[in-house]
Amino acid sequence: MTNMRYQIGDIIARRREERGLSLRQLEALCGVTWKTIHMIENGRSAGRFDSVERILAALGMELEVIS
């Protein structure tokens, strides 16, 4: 689980930076606090599923589960 946390966090951080968004700007777009986004980006929290979905949506992405 921890490895997945880092992977998701890294994807979010890279996309946010590519779009030139600060943590506070992303917070305004998705409604998830910048502190939570920061913790997810750094792998310190997996975040709630709905929070991760809202962050990804604000970045023009979606979560796809492959089984």
Stockholm file with secondary structure:
# STOCKHOLM 1.0

chainA/1-67         MTNMRYQIGDIIARRREERGLSLRQLEALCGVTWKTIHMIENGRSAGRFDSVERILAALGMELEVIS
#=GR chainA/1-67 SS CHHHHHHHHHHHHHHHHHTTCCHHHHHHHHSSCHHHHHHHHTTSCCCCHHHHHHHHHHTTCCCCCCC
#=GC SS_cons        CHHHHHHHHHHHHHHHHHTTCCHHHHHHHHSSCHHHHHHHHTTSCCCCHHHHHHHHHHTTCCCCCCC
//
